[in-house]
């Protein structure tokens, strides 16, 4: 996500910041012709480097996957596209909650403000930030987050998420279904948020964010040439690729297929002034 201070691409190198077992790290990944070069900093560096194969999708299983006809060229042009499991469950859950019902611009602005007000610089090269951990975020009242562009509803969801952070991390260790159940048991977190976290944190190849404003139109346009669709139609079109639906969504993104835009654009709000 553009504006996410825990994830940046600098001079062709992807930097990720987070915590492993509560220990902060920064991971840098550089793509090479024959693989990936990785470097990490901080107390969590050793743990995250041990997970490198999962992070870059080395063990991603494409058995049985045949791309849709409209995406075969994109699949051929991106042979290294993999469903990597980043870990960073806490960070990705916070990002997903802050992305609920707002634009990407609003989400990025809130993330930067949250990291700089209540987080800390990540270990290693400057410019990458850690979001506040659950112990810190769970103590912040909603009125402390409003000046950062986070209204009461999302602030209270973040508080509930913080109180369940340990349970969420344990569930992630048991797989995608367990993580989905643990996340959606929290009031304010539904299928859309859960799917984003499972996709990025665990590399779930079948995670579909139901409830997205634009995604059904993108799927319908890319797979059927239809400019508008709802969630039911999107799921119907994706059904032939059950088990790999998130992989199809990723191919749609790299192919750059977008439905025609009609009507007025959504304008980002600045709730700090409300």
C-alpha positions as CSV (number, residue, x, y, z in Angstrom):
1,X,0.0,0.0,0.0
2,X,1.3,3.4,-1.0
3,X,2.2,5.5,2.1
4,X,2.7,2.5,4.4
5,X,5.7,3.5,6.5
6,X,6.5,-0.1,7.4
7,X,7.0,-1.1,3.7
8,X,9.0,0.9,1.2
9,X,10.9,0.2,-2.0
10,X,14.1,2.2,-2.0
11,X,16.6,2.0,-5.0
12,X,15.1,-1.2,-6.2
13,X,15.2,-2.9,-2.7
14,X,12.0,-3.8,-0.8
15,X,12.2,-3.0,2.9
16,X,9.8,-4.4,5.4
17,X,9.6,-3.6,9.1
18,X,7.8,-5.5,11.9
19,X,8.1,-7.6,14.9
20,X,8.8,-11.3,15.3
21,X,7.8,-12.7,18.7
22,X,7.8,-9.1,19.9
23,X,11.3,-8.3,18.6
24,X,11.6,-5.5,16.0
25,X,13.3,-6.0,12.7
26,X,13.9,-4.5,9.3
27,X,14.3,-6.8,6.3
28,X,15.7,-5.7,2.9
29,X,15.0,-7.9,-0.2
30,X,16.8,-7.4,-3.5
31,X,15.7,-9.4,-6.5
32,X,18.6,-11.1,-8.4
33,X,18.5,-13.0,-11.7
34,X,18.9,-16.3,-9.8
35,X,17.1,-15.5,-6.6
36,X,16.8,-13.0,-3.8
37,X,19.5,-11.3,-1.6
38,X,18.3,-10.6,1.9
39,X,19.7,-8.5,4.8
40,X,18.1,-7.9,8.2
41,X,18.6,-5.7,11.2
42,X,17.4,-5.6,14.8
43,X,16.7,-8.2,17.5
44,X,14.2,-10.1,15.3
45,X,16.6,-10.3,12.3
46,X,17.6,-13.9,12.9
47,X,14.0,-15.1,13.1
48,X,12.9,-13.3,10.0
49,X,15.8,-14.5,8.0
50,X,15.0,-18.1,9.0
51,X,11.5,-17.5,7.4
52,X,13.0,-16.1,4.2
53,X,11.8,-19.0,2.0
54,X,8.2,-18.5,3.1
55,X,8.4,-14.7,2.8
56,X,9.5,-14.8,-0.9
57,X,7.1,-17.6,-1.7
58,X,9.7,-20.2,-2.4
59,X,7.4,-22.9,-1.2
60,X,4.3,-21.6,-2.9
61,X,2.4,-24.4,-4.5
62,X,1.1,-23.7,-8.0
63,X,0.0,-27.3,-8.7
64,X,-3.3,-27.4,-10.6
65,X,-3.3,-23.7,-11.3
66,X,-4.2,-22.7,-14.9
67,X,-4.6,-18.9,-15.3
68,X,-7.8,-17.5,-16.9
69,X,-7.4,-17.0,-20.7
70,X,-7.4,-13.2,-20.3
71,X,-4.5,-13.5,-17.9
72,X,-2.3,-16.0,-19.6
73,X,0.0,-13.3,-21.0
74,X,0.4,-11.7,-17.6
75,X,1.1,-15.1,-16.1
76,X,3.8,-15.8,-18.7
77,X,5.4,-12.3,-18.2
78,X,5.6,-12.7,-14.4
79,X,6.9,-16.3,-13.9
80,X,8.3,-15.4,-10.5
81,X,5.0,-14.1,-9.1
82,X,4.4,-16.0,-5.8
83,X,2.1,-15.8,-2.8
84,X,4.7,-14.9,-0.2
85,X,3.9,-15.2,3.6
86,X,5.3,-12.0,5.1
87,X,4.4,-12.8,8.7
88,X,4.1,-9.4,10.3
89,X,0.5,-10.3,11.4
90,X,0.1,-7.4,13.8
91,X,1.4,-4.8,11.3
92,X,-0.7,-6.1,8.4
93,X,-3.8,-6.3,10.6
94,X,-3.4,-2.7,11.7
95,X,-2.9,-1.6,8.0
96,X,-6.1,-3.5,7.0
97,X,-8.2,-2.0,9.8
98,X,-7.0,1.5,8.9
99,X,-8.0,0.8,5.3
100,X,-11.7,0.1,6.1
101,X,-14.1,2.3,4.3
102,X,-11.6,5.0,3.3
103,X,-9.3,5.7,0.4
104,X,-5.7,4.6,0.1
105,X,-4.7,8.2,0.5
106,X,-6.5,8.4,3.9
107,X,-5.1,5.1,5.0
108,X,-1.5,6.0,4.1
109,X,-1.8,9.4,5.9
110,X,-3.2,7.8,9.0
111,X,-0.4,5.1,9.0
112,X,2.4,7.7,8.7
113,X,0.9,9.8,11.5
114,X,0.4,6.7,13.8
115,X,3.9,5.5,13.3
116,X,5.6,8.9,13.8
117,X,3.4,9.8,16.8
118,X,3.3,6.5,18.7
119,X,5.7,4.2,16.9
120,X,9.5,4.3,16.4
121,X,12.1,4.1,13.6
122,X,12.8,0.5,12.6
123,X,16.3,-0.8,13.3
124,X,18.7,-0.5,10.3
125,X,18.7,2.0,7.5
126,X,16.6,5.2,8.2
127,X,13.2,5.9,6.6
128,X,11.3,2.8,7.7
129,X,9.1,2.8,10.7
130,X,7.6,0.4,13.2
131,X,3.9,0.9,14.1
132,X,3.2,1.0,17.8
133,X,2.9,-2.5,19.2
134,X,-0.3,-3.9,20.8
135,X,0.8,-3.0,24.3
136,X,1.1,0.7,23.3
137,X,-1.8,0.9,20.8
138,X,-4.2,-0.8,23.2
139,X,-3.7,1.9,25.8
140,X,-4.6,4.8,23.4
141,X,-8.1,6.2,23.7
142,X,-10.0,7.0,20.6
143,X,-9.6,10.8,21.1
144,X,-5.9,10.4,20.9
145,X,-6.2,8.8,17.4
146,X,-8.7,11.3,16.0
147,X,-6.1,14.0,15.3
148,X,-4.2,11.3,13.3
149,X,-7.1,10.9,10.9
150,X,-8.6,7.8,12.7
151,X,-12.2,8.1,13.6
152,X,-13.8,6.5,16.7
153,X,-15.0,3.3,14.9
154,X,-11.6,2.3,13.5
155,X,-9.9,3.4,16.7
156,X,-12.1,1.1,18.8
157,X,-11.5,-1.7,16.4
158,X,-7.8,-1.2,16.8
159,X,-8.1,-1.3,20.6
160,X,-10.0,-4.6,20.4
161,X,-7.4,-6.0,18.0
162,X,-4.6,-5.0,20.4
163,X,-6.3,-6.8,23.3
164,X,-6.5,-10.0,21.1
165,X,-3.0,-9.7,19.5
166,X,-1.5,-12.7,21.2
167,X,-4.5,-14.9,20.3
168,X,-4.2,-13.6,16.7
169,X,-0.5,-14.5,16.5
170,X,-1.2,-18.0,17.8
171,X,-4.0,-18.5,15.3
172,X,-1.7,-17.5,12.5
173,X,0.6,-20.3,13.5
174,X,-2.3,-22.8,12.9
175,X,-3.0,-21.7,9.4
176,X,-5.4,-19.5,7.3
177,X,-8.7,-20.9,8.6
178,X,-7.7,-20.5,12.2
179,X,-6.5,-16.9,11.5
180,X,-9.8,-16.1,9.7
181,X,-11.9,-17.3,12.6
182,X,-9.8,-15.4,15.2
183,X,-9.9,-12.2,13.2
184,X,-13.6,-12.2,12.3
185,X,-14.4,-13.0,16.0
186,X,-13.3,-9.4,16.8
187,X,-16.1,-6.8,16.5
188,X,-15.3,-4.5,13.6
189,X,-13.3,-7.0,11.6
190,X,-15.1,-8.8,8.7
191,X,-14.3,-10.9,5.6
192,X,-12.6,-8.0,3.8
193,X,-10.1,-7.2,6.5
194,X,-9.4,-10.9,7.3
195,X,-8.7,-11.6,3.6
196,X,-6.2,-8.8,3.3
197,X,-4.3,-10.1,6.4
198,X,-4.4,-13.7,5.3
199,X,-3.2,-12.9,1.8
200,X,-0.2,-10.8,2.9
201,X,0.7,-12.5,6.2
202,X,0.2,-16.1,5.3
203,X,0.2,-16.1,1.5
204,X,-3.3,-17.5,1.4
205,X,-3.8,-18.3,-2.3
206,X,-7.6,-18.3,-2.0
207,X,-8.2,-15.1,0.1
208,X,-10.9,-12.9,-1.5
209,X,-11.7,-9.5,0.1
210,X,-15.5,-9.5,-0.1
211,X,-16.9,-6.0,0.4
212,X,-14.3,-4.1,-1.6
213,X,-15.6,-1.1,-3.5
214,X,-13.7,-1.6,-6.7
215,X,-12.7,-5.2,-6.8
216,X,-15.9,-6.8,-8.2
217,X,-15.8,-4.4,-11.2
218,X,-12.1,-5.2,-11.8
219,X,-12.8,-9.0,-11.7
220,X,-15.8,-8.7,-14.0
221,X,-14.0,-6.5,-16.5
222,X,-10.8,-8.7,-16.5
223,X,-12.6,-12.1,-16.7
224,X,-15.8,-11.4,-18.5
225,X,-15.6,-7.9,-20.1
226,X,-18.4,-6.6,-17.8
227,X,-17.9,-3.1,-16.5
228,X,-19.9,-3.5,-13.3
229,X,-20.5,-6.3,-10.8
230,X,-21.3,-7.0,-7.2
231,X,-19.7,-9.4,-4.8
232,X,-22.0,-12.3,-5.8
233,X,-21.0,-11.9,-9.5
234,X,-17.3,-11.6,-8.6
235,X,-17.4,-14.9,-6.6
236,X,-19.3,-16.6,-9.4
237,X,-16.6,-15.6,-11.9
238,X,-13.8,-16.6,-9.6
239,X,-15.3,-20.0,-8.7
240,X,-13.5,-22.0,-11.4
241,X,-10.2,-21.0,-9.7
242,X,-11.3,-21.9,-6.1
243,X,-8.2,-22.5,-4.1
244,X,-6.3,-20.0,-6.2
245,X,-8.6,-17.0,-6.3
246,X,-6.2,-14.7,-4.6
247,X,-3.6,-15.7,-7.2
248,X,-6.1,-14.6,-10.0
249,X,-6.6,-11.3,-8.2
250,X,-2.8,-10.7,-8.1
251,X,-2.5,-11.5,-11.8
252,X,-5.3,-8.9,-12.5
253,X,-3.3,-6.3,-10.6
254,X,0.0,-7.0,-12.4
255,X,-1.9,-7.0,-15.7
256,X,-3.2,-3.6,-15.0
257,X,-6.7,-4.4,-15.9
258,X,-9.3,-1.9,-14.6
259,X,-13.0,-1.5,-15.3
260,X,-14.0,1.8,-17.0
261,X,-14.7,4.6,-14.5
262,X,-18.0,6.3,-14.4
263,X,-19.3,9.1,-12.2
264,X,-17.5,11.2,-9.6
265,X,-14.4,10.0,-7.8
266,X,-14.4,9.5,-4.1
267,X,-12.7,12.4,-2.4
268,X,-10.5,11.8,0.6
269,X,-11.8,13.3,3.8
270,X,-9.6,14.9,6.5
271,X,-11.4,13.9,9.7
272,X,-8.8,15.7,11.7
273,X,-10.9,18.8,10.9
274,X,-14.2,17.3,11.7
